[in-house]
Amino acid sequence: MMQAAPRPLRKRPAPRHSRLRTVLALLAIAIIVAIGWAWGWYYAASIADRALSGWIDREAALGRIYACGSQSIGGFPFRIVTRCDKAAARFNNNHPPFDVRATGVTFSAELYRPTLLRGEITGPVTLADPGQPPVFVVNWSRGRLSLFGLPPEPEQISVDLQKPRLDRVAGPGAGMIFQADSADVDGRIIEGTARNNPVIEITGHFAAAMAPSFHPLLAEPLQGDIDAVLRGFKDFSPKPWPALFRDMQASGGGIDIKSLRIERSDAIIVGSGQLTVNEHGKLDGVINVAVAGLDNIVPLLGIDQLIGQGIDRLTGGSGSPAQGLGALDRLVPGLSNIVRDQTNSGLADNIKKMGEPTEIDKKPAVALPLRVADGVIFVGIIPVGVVPPLF
């Protein structure tokens, strides 16, 4: 007999109350996750806030007092952001003290790393005597600051400035003092801890930097990199840098210049060496350098100015280089230019004889030691610069 084909079985719909339980379970999980995330954010925000407050307290111990016109916190759900509008600071540790004002400062931290604070400073920043109009104005296209570690024990500090410029806007010598395409500095503890014998490595880089009012060598754009290690600090507790360098001197520490490179359009200087601090706070030591384009650098060292100063004193003047060289021109017109040329060419030849021929970037160069004695930099017996005391 013929039998009808069996009908396919149909799935019975899940009971309505079962579907409701699933939806409610998912909703409960979502609520728990949201509450947990919110709690985590507020917990991380409290850590970041304590870290920022700790750094401010550390600065206050150094005589640098910070304040905000208004302050807010946000960034939920993935970041913690603290903004300070109309930021101000007073540097009481300076003599005389001075005030600093900025348009705003914003610090942010990632939720998973609340002790790494990244700050962005909105320029311009003004510097002035307390209660007086600004004397200096600093500006940049972007200014960033990074602080890592739990205060008061920093582990790493970084500053990155794009298009920085410093101008004097009042008083004598008004005008541009410093400018660059970029400048950044990074300092971190590579041995020990902030509490116990920290060894600090500092690296820096600058591009197209100029500071013509400081020295003729800085009147053209410079590119440079430096990597140095500072040893001999007892700790890195809140104290001024002169006090830290006194600790370095007392412990027999010093500064290891691992690498140095400074480049102009017409010259390159590379070097490395070791320096110590003497009881007067001045540097001693040797830096081994190689120089390409030495003939272009020597005329900027100002040796002819020293000669002119000496001539003026011999003739009963006040020690002015221009007057001394002018006295030579009164004796024989054009004699000052001959002195300049002979001084610079003779000095360049003598420096070359003191060193050894070498190369930098396939360019002929001279390798020679720079001796630093009581803060004065010598090439042989020729003084070419002075480093101010560290304390």
C-alpha positions as CSV (number, residue, x, y, z in Angstrom):
1,M,0.0,0.0,0.0
2,M,1.1,3.5,-0.8
3,Q,2.1,5.7,2.3
4,A,2.3,9.4,2.4
5,A,5.8,10.9,2.8
6,P,6.5,12.0,6.4
7,R,6.3,15.7,7.0
8,P,9.5,17.5,8.1
9,L,9.7,18.3,11.8
10,R,9.4,21.9,12.7
11,K,11.4,23.5,15.5
12,R,9.2,24.6,18.2
13,P,9.6,28.2,19.0
14,A,11.5,28.9,22.2
15,P,9.1,29.7,25.0
16,R,8.6,33.4,25.3
17,H,9.9,33.5,28.9
18,S,13.2,31.8,27.8
19,R,13.9,34.6,25.2
20,L,13.1,37.2,27.8
21,R,15.6,35.6,30.2
22,T,18.3,35.8,27.5
23,V,17.6,39.4,26.7
24,L,17.6,40.3,30.4
25,A,20.9,38.4,31.0
26,L,22.6,40.3,28.1
27,L,21.2,43.6,29.4
28,A,22.5,42.8,32.9
29,I,25.9,42.0,31.6
30,A,26.0,45.2,29.6
31,I,25.0,47.2,32.7
32,I,27.6,45.5,34.8
33,V,30.3,46.1,32.2
34,A,29.2,49.8,31.9
35,I,29.3,50.2,35.7
36,G,32.7,48.5,35.9
37,W,34.1,50.6,33.1
38,A,32.8,53.8,34.7
39,W,34.2,52.8,38.1
40,G,37.5,52.0,36.3
41,W,37.5,55.3,34.6
42,Y,36.9,57.2,37.8
43,Y,39.5,55.2,39.7
44,A,42.1,55.9,36.9
45,A,41.0,59.5,36.9
46,S,41.7,59.8,40.6
47,I,45.1,58.3,40.1
48,A,45.9,60.7,37.3
49,D,44.6,63.6,39.4
50,R,46.7,62.6,42.3
51,A,49.7,62.2,40.0
52,L,49.2,65.7,38.6
53,S,48.6,67.2,42.1
54,G,51.8,65.4,43.2
55,W,53.8,67.0,40.4
56,I,52.4,70.5,41.3
57,D,53.3,69.9,45.0
58,R,56.8,68.9,43.9
59,E,57.2,72.1,41.9
60,A,55.8,74.1,44.9
61,A,58.6,72.7,47.0
62,L,61.0,74.2,44.5
63,G,59.4,77.6,44.7
64,R,57.3,77.3,41.5
65,I,53.7,77.9,42.3
66,Y,51.0,77.1,39.7
67,A,47.4,78.2,39.5
68,C,44.4,78.0,37.1
69,G,41.7,80.5,36.2
70,S,39.4,77.5,35.7
71,Q,39.9,73.8,35.8
72,S,37.9,70.9,34.3
73,I,38.2,67.1,33.9
74,G,36.7,64.9,31.2
75,G,37.7,62.4,28.5
76,F,35.3,59.6,29.5
77,P,35.2,56.8,28.5
78,F,38.7,56.1,27.1
79,R,40.9,58.9,28.3
80,I,41.3,61.2,31.3
81,V,41.7,64.9,30.3
82,T,42.3,67.8,32.7
83,R,42.3,71.3,31.3
84,C,43.6,74.4,33.0
85,D,42.5,77.7,31.4
86,K,44.4,80.9,32.0
87,A,47.3,79.1,33.6
88,A,49.8,81.1,35.7
89,A,52.9,80.4,37.7
90,R,55.3,82.3,39.9
91,F,58.9,81.3,40.1
92,N,59.9,82.4,43.6
93,N,63.1,80.4,43.5
94,N,64.5,82.9,41.0
95,H,66.2,86.1,42.1
96,P,64.3,88.3,41.5
97,P,61.1,86.2,41.1
98,F,59.1,86.3,37.9
99,D,55.6,85.4,36.7
100,V,54.6,83.1,33.8
101,R,51.2,83.1,32.1
102,A,49.9,80.8,29.4
103,T,46.6,80.7,27.5
104,G,45.9,77.1,28.7
105,V,47.4,73.8,29.7
106,T,45.8,70.4,29.0
107,F,47.0,67.1,30.6
108,S,45.8,63.8,29.4
109,A,46.3,60.1,30.4
110,E,45.3,56.8,28.9
111,L,42.8,54.8,31.0
112,Y,45.3,51.8,31.2
113,R,48.3,54.0,32.1
114,P,47.2,56.9,34.4
115,T,50.7,57.7,35.7
116,L,51.9,58.7,32.2
117,L,50.7,62.3,31.9
118,R,50.9,64.1,28.5
119,G,50.5,67.8,28.5
120,E,49.9,70.3,25.8
121,I,50.6,74.0,26.4
122,T,48.8,76.6,24.4
123,G,50.9,79.7,23.7
124,P,51.8,82.4,23.8
125,V,53.5,82.2,27.2
126,T,54.6,85.5,28.8
127,L,57.4,86.1,31.4
128,A,57.3,89.3,33.5
129,D,58.4,90.7,36.8
130,P,55.6,90.3,39.4
131,G,52.8,92.8,38.7
132,Q,54.6,94.2,35.6
133,P,53.9,94.0,31.9
134,P,55.5,91.1,30.0
135,V,59.2,91.3,29.2
136,F,59.6,88.1,27.2
137,V,57.1,86.2,25.0
138,V,57.5,82.5,24.1
139,N,55.4,80.9,21.4
140,W,55.3,77.8,19.3
141,S,53.0,75.9,16.9
142,R,52.8,73.0,19.3
143,G,54.2,72.4,22.8
144,R,54.1,69.0,24.5
145,L,55.2,67.8,27.9
146,S,55.3,64.2,29.1
147,L,55.7,63.1,32.8
148,F,56.0,59.4,33.7
149,G,56.2,58.1,37.3
150,L,54.6,58.6,40.6
151,P,55.4,61.9,42.2
152,P,57.6,63.0,43.8
153,E,59.8,60.5,42.0
154,P,60.0,61.1,38.2
155,E,61.1,58.3,35.9
156,Q,61.0,60.2,32.6
157,I,60.4,63.7,31.5
158,S,60.1,64.9,27.8
159,V,59.6,68.3,26.2
160,D,58.8,68.7,22.5
161,L,58.4,72.1,20.9
162,Q,57.5,72.8,17.2
163,K,58.4,76.2,15.8
164,P,59.5,77.6,19.2
165,R,60.4,81.3,19.3
166,L,61.5,83.6,22.2
167,D,61.2,87.4,21.9
168,R,62.1,90.2,24.2
169,V,59.2,92.7,23.9
170,A,60.3,95.3,26.4
171,G,63.5,96.9,27.5
172,P,66.9,97.1,25.8
173,G,67.7,94.6,23.1
174,A,64.1,94.0,22.1
175,G,63.6,91.5,19.3
176,M,64.1,87.8,18.6
177,I,66.3,85.9,21.0
178,F,65.9,82.3,19.9
179,Q,63.9,80.4,17.3
180,A,64.0,77.0,15.8
181,D,62.0,74.7,13.6
182,S,61.9,72.1,16.4
183,A,63.5,71.4,19.7
184,D,63.0,68.4,22.0
185,V,64.6,67.2,25.2
186,D,64.2,63.8,26.9
187,G,65.5,62.9,30.4
188,R,65.1,59.5,32.0
189,I,66.6,57.5,34.9
190,I,68.7,54.6,33.5
191,E,70.2,53.4,36.8
192,G,69.2,53.6,40.4
193,T,66.0,55.3,41.5
194,A,64.9,58.8,42.1
195,R,65.5,58.2,45.9
196,N,68.8,56.4,45.6
197,N,71.8,57.4,43.4
198,P,69.9,58.1,40.1
199,V,71.9,58.1,36.9
200,I,70.1,60.3,34.3
201,E,70.4,60.2,30.6
202,I,69.5,63.3,28.7
203,T,69.1,63.4,24.9
204,G,68.3,66.5,22.9
205,H,67.7,67.5,19.3
206,F,67.1,70.8,17.6
207,A,66.6,71.8,14.0
208,A,67.2,75.2,12.3
209,A,68.0,76.8,15.7
210,M,69.2,80.4,15.9
211,A,70.3,82.7,18.7
212,P,72.2,85.5,17.1
213,S,72.3,87.7,20.2
214,F,74.3,85.1,22.1
215,H,77.2,84.5,19.8
216,P,78.1,84.9,16.1
217,L,78.3,81.1,15.7
218,L,74.6,81.0,16.5
219,A,73.6,83.6,13.9
220,E,73.0,80.9,11.2
221,P,70.5,78.0,11.5
222,L,72.0,75.0,13.4
223,Q,71.0,71.3,13.5
224,G,72.2,69.3,16.5
225,D,71.9,66.2,18.6
226,I,73.4,65.5,22.0
227,D,73.3,62.4,24.3
228,A,74.8,62.8,27.8
229,V,74.7,60.9,31.1
230,L,74.8,62.6,34.5
231,R,76.2,60.6,37.4
232,G,76.8,61.5,41.0
233,F,73.4,62.7,42.3
234,K,72.4,61.4,45.7
235,D,68.7,61.6,44.9
236,F,66.3,63.5,42.8
237,S,64.2,64.9,45.5
238,P,62.8,68.4,45.0
239,K,65.8,70.8,45.0
240,P,67.3,73.4,42.6
241,W,69.7,72.3,40.0
242,P,72.7,74.1,41.7
243,A,72.0,71.9,44.7
244,L,72.0,68.8,42.5
245,F,75.3,69.7,41.0
246,R,76.8,70.3,44.4
247,D,75.9,66.7,45.2
248,M,77.6,65.7,42.0
249,Q,80.8,67.5,42.9
250,A,80.8,66.1,46.4
251,S,80.4,62.5,45.2
252,G,83.0,62.8,42.5
253,G,80.4,62.3,39.7
254,G,80.4,64.0,36.3
255,I,78.9,64.3,32.9
256,D,79.6,61.8,30.2
257,I,79.0,63.2,26.7
258,K,78.3,60.1,24.7
259,S,77.8,61.9,21.5
260,L,77.5,65.5,20.2
261,R,76.9,66.8,16.7
262,I,76.3,70.4,15.7
263,E,76.0,71.3,12.0
264,R,75.9,74.6,10.1
265,S,75.6,75.0,6.4
266,D,79.4,75.5,6.3
267,A,80.7,73.4,9.2
268,I,80.1,70.3,11.2
269,I,81.3,69.5,14.8
270,V,81.1,66.0,16.3
271,G,82.5,64.9,19.6
272,S,82.4,63.0,22.9
273,G,84.1,63.3,26.3
274,Q,83.9,63.5,30.0
275,L,83.5,66.4,32.3
276,T,83.7,66.9,36.1
277,V,82.6,69.7,38.4
278,N,85.2,71.3,40.6
279,E,84.7,72.9,44.0
280,H,83.9,76.3,42.4
281,G,81.0,74.8,40.4
282,K,83.0,75.0,37.1
283,L,83.6,72.3,34.6
284,D,86.9,70.5,34.1
285,G,87.7,67.7,31.5
286,V,88.3,66.9,27.9
287,I,86.0,66.7,24.9
288,N,87.5,65.1,21.8
289,V,86.0,66.7,18.7
290,A,86.4,66.6,15.0
291,V,85.6,69.7,12.9
292,A,84.8,70.0,9.3
293,G,84.9,73.6,7.9
294,L,87.3,74.9,10.6
295,D,88.3,77.9,8.4
296,N,84.6,79.1,8.5
297,I,84.4,78.8,12.3
298,V,87.6,80.5,13.4
299,P,86.6,84.0,12.2
300,L,83.5,83.8,14.4
301,L,85.5,83.1,17.6
302,G,86.3,86.8,18.1
303,I,90.1,86.5,18.5
304,D,90.5,89.8,16.6
305,Q,88.2,91.4,19.2
306,L,90.4,90.3,22.0
307,I,93.4,91.8,20.2
308,G,91.6,95.0,19.6
309,Q,90.6,95.2,23.3
310,G,94.2,94.7,24.3
311,I,95.4,97.4,21.9
312,D,92.9,99.9,23.2
313,R,94.0,99.3,26.8
314,L,97.7,99.8,25.8
315,T,96.7,103.2,24.2
316,G,94.9,104.3,27.3
317,G,91.3,103.5,26.2
318,S,88.5,101.8,28.0
319,G,89.2,98.3,26.5
320,S,86.8,98.6,23.6
321,P,87.7,96.3,20.7
322,A,86.3,98.7,18.1
323,Q,88.4,101.6,19.5
324,G,91.5,99.4,19.6
325,L,91.2,98.3,16.0
326,G,90.3,101.9,15.1
327,A,93.6,103.1,16.6
328,L,95.4,100.8,14.1
329,D,93.4,102.3,11.2
330,R,94.5,105.8,12.4
331,L,98.1,104.7,12.2
332,V,97.8,102.9,8.9
333,P,94.5,102.9,7.1
334,G,93.2,99.4,6.6
335,L,95.6,97.9,9.2
336,S,92.6,96.6,11.3
337,N,91.4,94.4,8.4
338,I,95.0,93.0,8.0
339,V,95.1,92.1,11.7
340,R,91.7,90.4,11.4
341,D,92.8,88.4,8.4
342,Q,96.2,87.4,9.8
343,T,94.7,86.5,13.2
344,N,92.0,84.3,11.8
345,S,94.2,82.6,9.1
346,G,97.1,82.1,11.5
347,L,94.8,80.7,14.2
348,A,93.2,78.3,11.8
349,D,96.6,77.0,10.6
350,N,97.8,76.6,14.2
351,I,94.7,74.7,15.3
352,K,95.1,72.4,12.3
353,K,98.7,71.7,13.3
354,M,97.5,70.7,16.8
355,G,95.1,68.1,15.5
356,E,95.0,65.1,13.2
357,P,93.4,64.9,9.8
358,T,90.1,62.9,9.6
359,E,86.7,63.0,7.8
360,I,83.1,63.8,8.7
361,D,80.5,62.7,6.1
362,K,83.4,62.3,3.6
363,K,84.4,65.9,4.2
364,P,88.0,66.7,5.3
365,A,88.1,67.5,9.0
366,V,90.5,68.0,11.9
367,A,90.3,65.9,15.1
368,L,91.6,67.6,18.3
369,P,90.9,67.7,22.0
370,L,89.1,70.6,23.7
371,R,90.4,71.0,27.2
372,V,88.0,72.5,29.7
373,A,89.7,74.0,32.8
374,D,87.8,75.9,35.4
375,G,85.0,76.6,32.9
376,V,87.3,77.9,30.1
377,I,87.4,75.9,26.9
378,F,90.9,75.7,25.3
379,V,92.3,74.5,22.0
380,G,95.9,74.0,23.0
381,I,96.6,77.3,24.9
382,I,94.0,79.3,22.9
383,P,90.8,80.0,24.9
384,V,87.8,79.7,22.6
385,G,84.8,79.9,25.0
386,V,83.6,80.0,28.6
387,V,81.0,77.8,30.4
388,P,79.2,79.6,33.3
389,P,79.4,77.9,36.7
390,L,76.8,75.3,37.6
391,F,76.5,76.6,41.2
